[in-house]
Amino acid sequence: MWIWLIIFVPFIGALAYMFTEMFNGRDIQQVQSGMGAVFNPSGRIKKLEEQLRFSDTFNNKVALADAYLAAGQMDKAIDLYESSLTGAFTENEHVLMQLINAYYEKQRYADVIVIAKKIYKLPQFPRSRAHMLYAMALEKNGNNELAEKEFKTMKVRFSYFESRYQYGLFLQRNNRAEEARQVFSEMVDEAVHLGSIEKRNSREWISHAKEELRKMAA
């Protein structure tokens, strides 16, 4: 027993020192806040609502709108995003991209297209989820030709797995099963070459692609 104490007590002390010295109070608070947002989203929303009532600023509006969006409260999120687009923030990129997400969830496809055209030339737009939703909204509005053009710009090896999965579904809906099979197969083949982070981020879409291939083979 004494040997184990001699071995582990210094180790425990070192861990305690590292925790207290390497993480300041603000860091610990941020970790706790992040955990609270996951396990108690309604509590975080209430806190953000109180902050907005106390100080009606752009940042407070957007923070609360983001929380509403994450919680699936789309109407509340949209109201706040839209009301924040004033003055110097009329073309705020973050708000416009978040609005695309919210509008799509509410099936406001024409509004998705209008917003997407405003930010289409921004350097971050081609790599964003908003770009994929723009392509999907184009299809919903009957513009399949332009939708496919946008999907093809996201058909890049070892990336854009969600967009490529949606492109495969698009091809299936348009009776192009063999092309869809190729898209799904490429995704699955690339999975074994991904790093751990990329594999974790794309796992859901690769799994969906495998499922589609199983359905097609049945």
VEXDREN-2710 file (C-alpha; in Angstrom, 1 decimal):
% VEXDREN-2710
k/r/px/py/pz
1/MET/0.0/0.0/0.0
2/TRP/2.8/2.4/0.9
3/ILE/4.5/1.8/-2.4
4/TRP/1.3/2.7/-4.3
5/LEU/0.9/5.8/-2.3
6/ILE/4.5/6.9/-3.0
7/ILE/3.9/6.3/-6.7
8/PHE/0.5/7.9/-7.1
9/VAL/0.5/10.9/-4.7
10/PRO/3.1/12.9/-6.7
11/PHE/1.2/12.1/-9.9
12/ILE/-2.1/13.3/-8.4
13/GLY/-0.4/16.4/-7.2
14/ALA/1.1/17.1/-10.6
15/LEU/-2.3/16.8/-12.2
16/ALA/-3.8/19.2/-9.7
17/TYR/-1.0/21.7/-10.4
18/MET/-1.4/21.4/-14.2
19/PHE/-5.1/22.0/-13.9
20/THR/-4.9/25.0/-11.7
21/GLU/-1.9/26.6/-13.5
22/MET/-2.7/25.8/-17.1
23/PHE/-6.4/26.7/-16.9
24/ASN/-7.4/30.1/-15.5
25/GLY/-10.8/30.9/-14.1
26/ARG/-12.1/32.1/-17.4
27/ASP/-11.1/28.9/-19.1
28/ILE/-12.8/26.8/-16.5
29/GLN/-15.9/28.9/-16.8
30/GLN/-16.0/28.5/-20.5
31/VAL/-15.7/24.7/-20.2
32/GLN/-18.5/24.7/-17.6
33/SER/-20.6/26.9/-19.8
34/GLY/-20.1/24.6/-22.8
35/MET/-21.1/21.6/-20.8
36/GLY/-24.1/23.5/-19.5
37/ALA/-25.2/24.3/-23.0
38/VAL/-25.1/20.6/-23.9
39/PHE/-26.8/19.2/-20.8
40/ASN/-29.2/22.2/-20.1
41/PRO/-29.9/24.1/-23.3
42/SER/-33.0/25.7/-21.8
43/GLY/-31.0/27.1/-18.9
44/ARG/-28.5/28.6/-21.4
45/ILE/-31.4/30.1/-23.4
46/LYS/-32.9/31.7/-20.3
47/LYS/-29.6/33.2/-19.4
48/LEU/-29.2/34.6/-22.9
49/GLU/-32.7/36.0/-22.9
50/GLU/-31.9/37.8/-19.6
51/GLN/-28.7/39.2/-21.1
52/LEU/-30.7/40.6/-24.1
53/ARG/-33.3/42.2/-21.9
54/PHE/-30.6/43.8/-19.9
55/SER/-28.6/44.9/-23.0
56/ASP/-30.2/44.9/-26.4
57/THR/-27.0/44.6/-28.5
58/PHE/-26.2/42.9/-31.8
59/ASN/-24.0/40.4/-30.2
60/ASN/-26.6/39.5/-27.6
61/LYS/-29.3/39.1/-30.2
62/VAL/-27.2/36.8/-32.4
63/ALA/-26.0/34.7/-29.4
64/LEU/-29.6/34.1/-28.4
65/ALA/-30.7/33.5/-32.0
66/ASP/-27.9/30.9/-32.3
67/ALA/-29.1/29.2/-29.2
68/TYR/-32.7/29.2/-30.5
69/LEU/-31.5/27.7/-33.8
70/ALA/-29.5/25.0/-32.0
71/ALA/-32.6/24.1/-29.9
72/GLY/-34.8/23.9/-33.0
73/GLN/-36.8/27.1/-32.2
74/MET/-36.7/28.3/-35.7
75/ASP/-39.3/31.0/-35.6
76/LYS/-37.7/32.7/-32.6
77/ALA/-34.3/32.4/-34.3
78/ILE/-35.5/33.9/-37.5
79/ASP/-37.1/36.9/-35.8
80/LEU/-33.9/37.7/-34.0
81/TYR/-31.7/37.2/-36.9
82/GLU/-33.9/39.4/-39.1
83/SER/-34.1/42.2/-36.5
84/SER/-30.3/42.2/-36.1
85/LEU/-29.7/43.0/-39.8
86/THR/-29.7/46.8/-39.4
87/GLY/-27.2/49.5/-39.8
88/ALA/-23.6/48.3/-40.0
89/PHE/-24.8/44.7/-39.6
90/THR/-27.1/44.6/-42.6
91/GLU/-24.8/42.2/-44.5
92/ASN/-23.4/40.3/-41.5
93/GLU/-22.0/37.0/-42.9
94/HIS/-22.7/34.9/-39.8
95/VAL/-26.3/36.0/-39.5
96/LEU/-27.0/35.5/-43.2
97/MET/-25.6/32.0/-43.2
98/GLN/-27.6/31.2/-40.1
99/LEU/-30.7/32.5/-41.7
100/ILE/-30.2/30.1/-44.6
101/ASN/-30.2/27.2/-42.1
102/ALA/-33.3/28.5/-40.4
103/TYR/-35.2/29.3/-43.6
104/TYR/-34.4/25.9/-45.0
105/GLU/-35.8/24.2/-41.9
106/LYS/-39.0/26.2/-42.3
107/GLN/-39.2/25.2/-46.0
108/ARG/-38.8/28.9/-47.0
109/TYR/-36.7/27.9/-50.1
110/ALA/-37.2/31.1/-52.0
111/ASP/-35.8/33.0/-49.0
112/VAL/-32.8/30.7/-48.9
113/ILE/-32.0/31.4/-52.5
114/VAL/-32.3/35.2/-52.0
115/ILE/-29.9/35.2/-49.1
116/ALA/-27.5/32.8/-50.7
117/LYS/-27.2/35.1/-53.7
118/LYS/-26.2/37.9/-51.4
119/ILE/-23.2/36.0/-50.0
120/TYR/-22.4/33.7/-52.9
121/LYS/-19.1/35.4/-53.7
122/LEU/-17.8/35.4/-50.2
123/PRO/-14.7/33.2/-50.0
124/GLN/-16.1/31.0/-47.1
125/PHE/-19.5/30.4/-48.8
126/PRO/-18.4/27.6/-51.2
127/ARG/-17.1/25.5/-48.2
128/SER/-20.1/26.2/-46.0
129/ARG/-23.2/24.1/-45.2
130/ALA/-25.2/27.1/-46.4
131/HIS/-23.9/26.4/-49.9
132/MET/-25.3/22.8/-49.8
133/LEU/-28.7/24.1/-48.5
134/TYR/-28.7/26.6/-51.4
135/ALA/-28.3/23.7/-53.9
136/MET/-31.0/21.8/-52.2
137/ALA/-33.3/24.9/-52.1
138/LEU/-32.8/25.3/-55.9
139/GLU/-34.0/21.7/-56.4
140/LYS/-37.0/22.3/-54.2
141/ASN/-37.8/25.3/-56.3
142/GLY/-37.6/23.2/-59.5
143/ASN/-34.3/24.5/-60.8
144/ASN/-32.6/21.1/-61.0
145/GLU/-30.0/22.2/-63.6
146/LEU/-28.6/25.0/-61.4
147/ALA/-28.9/22.8/-58.3
148/GLU/-26.7/20.1/-59.9
149/LYS/-24.2/22.7/-61.0
150/GLU/-23.8/23.8/-57.3
151/PHE/-23.6/20.2/-56.1
152/LYS/-20.8/19.5/-58.6
153/THR/-18.7/22.3/-57.2
154/MET/-18.8/20.5/-53.8
155/LYS/-17.9/17.1/-55.3
156/VAL/-14.4/17.1/-54.0
157/ARG/-12.4/14.0/-52.9
158/PHE/-11.9/13.5/-49.1
159/SER/-14.2/16.4/-48.2
160/TYR/-17.8/17.8/-48.4
161/PHE/-19.2/14.4/-47.3
162/GLU/-22.6/15.7/-46.3
163/SER/-22.9/17.7/-49.6
164/ARG/-21.8/14.7/-51.6
165/TYR/-24.3/12.4/-49.8
166/GLN/-27.1/14.9/-50.6
167/TYR/-25.9/15.0/-54.2
168/GLY/-26.2/11.2/-54.4
169/LEU/-29.8/11.5/-53.1
170/PHE/-30.4/14.2/-55.7
171/LEU/-29.2/11.9/-58.5
172/GLN/-31.5/9.1/-57.1
173/ARG/-34.5/11.4/-57.2
174/ASN/-33.7/12.1/-60.8
175/ASN/-33.5/8.4/-61.8
176/ARG/-29.8/8.4/-62.2
177/ALA/-29.1/5.4/-60.0
178/GLU/-25.7/4.4/-61.4
179/GLU/-24.3/7.9/-61.0
180/ALA/-25.6/8.0/-57.4
181/ARG/-24.0/4.6/-56.8
182/GLN/-20.7/6.0/-57.9
183/VAL/-21.0/9.0/-55.6
184/PHE/-21.8/6.8/-52.6
185/SER/-19.0/4.3/-53.5
186/GLU/-16.4/7.0/-53.7
187/MET/-17.3/8.3/-50.3
188/VAL/-17.1/4.8/-48.7
189/ASP/-13.8/4.1/-50.5
190/GLU/-12.2/7.4/-49.2
191/ALA/-13.2/6.7/-45.6
192/VAL/-10.3/4.3/-44.9
193/HIS/-7.8/7.0/-45.9
194/LEU/-9.2/9.8/-43.6
195/GLY/-7.4/10.9/-40.5
196/SER/-9.1/10.4/-37.1
197/ILE/-10.7/13.9/-37.0
198/GLU/-11.9/13.9/-40.6
199/LYS/-13.3/10.3/-40.1
200/ARG/-15.2/11.4/-36.9
201/ASN/-16.6/14.5/-38.7
202/SER/-17.8/12.6/-41.7
203/ARG/-18.8/9.3/-40.0
204/GLU/-22.5/10.0/-40.2
205/TRP/-22.6/10.7/-43.9
206/ILE/-20.3/7.8/-44.8
207/SER/-22.6/5.5/-42.8
208/HIS/-25.6/6.9/-44.7
209/ALA/-23.8/6.3/-48.0
210/LYS/-23.2/2.7/-47.0
211/GLU/-26.8/2.3/-46.2
212/GLU/-27.8/3.7/-49.6
213/LEU/-25.5/1.2/-51.3
214/ARG/-27.0/-1.7/-49.4
215/LYS/-30.5/-0.6/-50.5
216/MET/-29.4/-0.4/-54.1
217/ALA/-27.8/-3.8/-53.9
218/ALA/-30.9/-5.5/-52.4
END
